[in-house]
């Protein structure tokens, strides 16, 4: 990989957006667990809860990978 591809603004923006999306996913998981812990409910009850718990972080991670792939030209 040439230096031009690893030092440009698009490369840095791709990695920054990747980590932002990973952070959003992690905050979603932490917030969801904290909310259900305070409510006294078990977060594993029901398939709908798994979708609500797991889908947004997976989507955020996928968007982050997309930004990183497209913008950093990896």
Rosetta silent file (secondary structure, phi, psi, omega in degrees, C-alpha in Angstrom):
SEQUENCE: XXXXXXXXXXXXXXXXXXXXXXXXXXXXXXXXXXXXXXXXXXXXXXXXXXXXXXXXXXXXXXXXXXXXXXXXXX
SCORE:     score description
SCORE:     0.000 S_00000001
   1 L     0.000  133.726 -178.083    0.000    0.000    0.000 S_00000001
   2 L   -77.695  162.666  179.582    1.435    3.369   -0.915 S_00000001
   3 H   -64.808  -30.174 -179.237    1.904    6.186    1.563 S_00000001
   4 H   -61.107  -36.838 -177.846   -0.690    8.259   -0.254 S_00000001
   5 H   -77.622  -19.685 -177.661   -3.413    5.766    0.646 S_00000001
   6 H  -104.392    1.631 -178.917   -2.512    5.599    4.333 S_00000001
   7 H  -124.021   -2.809 -176.885   -2.078    9.312    5.035 S_00000001
   8 L   -76.357  166.858 -179.686   -4.983   10.962    3.235 S_00000001
   9 H   -65.990  -35.875  179.612   -8.012   12.561    4.800 S_00000001
  10 H   -65.287  -38.509  178.199  -10.308    9.852    3.437 S_00000001
  11 H   -62.334  -48.391 -179.145   -8.175    7.166    5.096 S_00000001
  12 H   -67.061  -38.403  178.004   -8.284    8.926    8.461 S_00000001
  13 H   -65.326  -40.235  177.594  -11.977    9.699    8.126 S_00000001
  14 H   -59.795  -44.964  179.179  -12.728    6.059    7.321 S_00000001
  15 H   -69.416  -37.951  178.956  -10.964    4.865   10.448 S_00000001
  16 H   -63.303  -45.270  178.701  -12.527    7.612   12.583 S_00000001
  17 H   -65.522  -34.448  176.492  -16.030    6.709   11.413 S_00000001
  18 H   -60.001  -50.170 -177.743  -15.268    3.041   12.012 S_00000001
  19 H   -69.552  -31.240  175.284  -14.342    3.647   15.647 S_00000001
  20 H   -63.608  -44.961  179.736  -17.309    5.978   16.155 S_00000001
  21 H   -66.253  -38.193  176.126  -19.666    3.253   14.925 S_00000001
  22 H   -64.355  -40.540  177.551  -17.977    0.631   17.124 S_00000001
  23 H   -64.569  -39.866  177.070  -18.331    3.004   20.076 S_00000001
  24 H   -61.996  -42.057  177.311  -22.021    3.572   19.328 S_00000001
  25 H   -62.519  -42.355  179.436  -22.547   -0.183   19.293 S_00000001
  26 H   -66.411  -40.276  177.584  -20.743   -0.593   22.606 S_00000001
  27 H   -65.185  -36.547  177.455  -22.754    2.238   24.181 S_00000001
  28 H   -61.343  -47.411 -179.634  -25.979    0.634   22.959 S_00000001
  29 H   -62.052  -46.613 -179.446  -25.072   -2.664   24.599 S_00000001
  30 H   -63.303  -44.101  179.562  -24.021   -0.990   27.857 S_00000001
  31 H   -65.319  -40.142  179.706  -27.116    1.206   27.949 S_00000001
  32 H   -65.490  -43.523  178.285  -29.440   -1.655   27.152 S_00000001
  33 H   -65.834  -41.511  179.891  -27.961   -3.849   29.873 S_00000001
  34 H   -64.822  -42.841  179.265  -28.022   -1.004   32.399 S_00000001
  35 H   -61.845  -45.529 -179.620  -31.631   -0.134   31.573 S_00000001
  36 H   -71.852  -28.573  176.839  -32.788   -3.728   31.949 S_00000001
  37 H   -67.904  -42.479  178.629  -30.761   -4.197   35.117 S_00000001
  38 H   -70.506  -29.676 -179.997  -32.468   -1.203   36.729 S_00000001
  39 H   -78.980  -14.362  178.875  -35.876   -2.365   35.510 S_00000001
  40 L    78.657   18.510  179.689  -35.313   -5.772   37.087 S_00000001
  41 L  -102.915  153.447  174.861  -36.017   -7.633   33.862 S_00000001
  42 L   -86.381  122.848 -175.396  -33.981  -10.366   32.306 S_00000001
  43 L   -74.124  -10.743 -178.521  -32.702   -9.098   28.947 S_00000001
  44 L   -91.497    1.104 -177.884  -32.506  -12.592   27.512 S_00000001
  45 L   -77.262  117.540  173.718  -36.252  -13.205   27.674 S_00000001
  46 L    87.794  148.527 -179.788  -37.780  -13.587   24.244 S_00000001
  47 H   -69.625  -30.817  179.949  -36.486  -13.429   20.700 S_00000001
  48 H   -63.396  -38.398  179.012  -37.601   -9.813   20.307 S_00000001
  49 H   -65.665  -35.256  176.237  -35.239   -8.754   23.061 S_00000001
  50 H   -64.740  -38.554  178.838  -32.346  -10.464   21.274 S_00000001
  51 H   -67.139  -44.983  179.085  -33.196   -8.533   18.127 S_00000001
  52 H   -65.208  -36.187 -178.715  -33.434   -5.238   20.021 S_00000001
  53 H   -75.880  -41.799 -170.483  -30.235   -6.052   21.898 S_00000001
  54 H   -97.798  -29.244 -173.616  -28.139   -7.404   19.034 S_00000001
  55 H   -68.996  -47.825  179.892  -29.254   -5.806   15.795 S_00000001
  56 H   -59.177  -43.475  176.737  -28.322   -2.132   16.376 S_00000001
  57 H   -63.875  -36.848  177.962  -24.722   -2.907   17.430 S_00000001
  58 H   -66.089  -39.811  177.063  -24.307   -5.226   14.449 S_00000001
  59 H   -65.422  -41.623  178.221  -25.646   -2.557   12.114 S_00000001
  60 H   -64.022  -41.603  177.899  -23.344    0.065   13.635 S_00000001
  61 H   -64.236  -42.545  178.308  -20.366   -2.268   13.263 S_00000001
  62 H   -62.974  -40.834  176.821  -21.324   -3.034    9.663 S_00000001
  63 H   -64.814  -39.358  177.858  -21.624    0.656    8.845 S_00000001
  64 H   -62.292  -43.554  177.159  -18.242    1.268   10.434 S_00000001
  65 H   -62.849  -39.433  178.558  -16.666   -1.489    8.355 S_00000001
  66 H   -61.796  -49.001  178.732  -18.315   -0.041    5.245 S_00000001
  67 H   -59.614  -44.083 -178.662  -16.959    3.451    5.931 S_00000001
  68 H   -64.168  -43.075 -178.862  -13.509    2.083    6.663 S_00000001
  69 H   -65.772  -47.176 -176.492  -13.454   -0.072    3.538 S_00000001
  70 H   -71.211  -46.612 -173.196  -14.748    2.601    1.183 S_00000001
  71 H   -80.816  -30.015 -177.714  -12.889    5.599    2.538 S_00000001
  72 H   -96.979   -3.904  175.216   -9.556    4.004    3.384 S_00000001
  73 L    57.910   46.789  178.492   -9.388    1.878    0.209 S_00000001
  74 L   -90.432    0.000    0.000   -8.394   -1.324    2.003 S_00000001
